[in-house]
Amino acid sequence: MTQISAEQVKRLRDLSGAGMMDCKKALQDAGGDIDKAFELLREKNLASASKRAGRSANQGRIDSYIHFNNTVGVLIEVNCESDFVANTPDFQQLVKDVALHIASPAAPRWLAREDVPGDVVDSERHIFEIQAKELGKPDNVIPNIVEGKLRAFFEDNVLLDQKFVKDDPQTIQQLLDEVSGKVGEKVAVRRFVRYKLGEDES
């Protein structure tokens, strides 16, 4: 298998706007050739998802998911740019898949990183710093350790950073980008709420 460097992935991401895993796979399929990899992404409609990021998306669907034993329920709003796309099978399946993911044990607490309260991030950062010091890590490497642990914290608790339960290598954000590429419009989760029987709202 062709070895792909982080720099190659970064260059292709900057060029295409596609997700990291999509870029890496395209580069591997193209034998490391960035131009060929870009064409592969274009063929899969993945090359311009980020170019749509600034568009307004105020159409879409509100949907729900209730677990088979009636102990977990989810209400979700996913937006796109037109009611035409909102009624396509790809978009409807996306909404159902994300609702299922939220109902799963992944149980995201926030939609995006910027939704995590500052005091929560500060508290986690402080705990990670103390843990690193107690392990005797040198002062110069502690910031990198803390940032790595914070990334893991976001991946555990933030919906867009979580690995999709039905496709582990792919994050929810990458799933949204993939569908965005297929339908040719901006696609975004606007909000969600998750209820678990007997659990208080946090």
Salt bridges, closest charged atoms under 4 A:
ASP14 OD2 - LYS10 NZ 3.03
ASP29 OD2 - LYS25 NZ 2.95
GLU39 OE2 - ARG42 NH1 3.74
ASP63 OD2 - LYS96 NZ 3.46
GLU77 OE1 - ARG191 NE 2.67
GLU81 OE2 - ARG55 NH1 3.31
ASP97 OD1 - LYS166 NZ 2.83
GLU147 OE2 - ARG125 NH1 2.63
ASP161 OD2 - ARG113 NE 2.74
GLU178 OE2 - LYS182 NZ 3.82
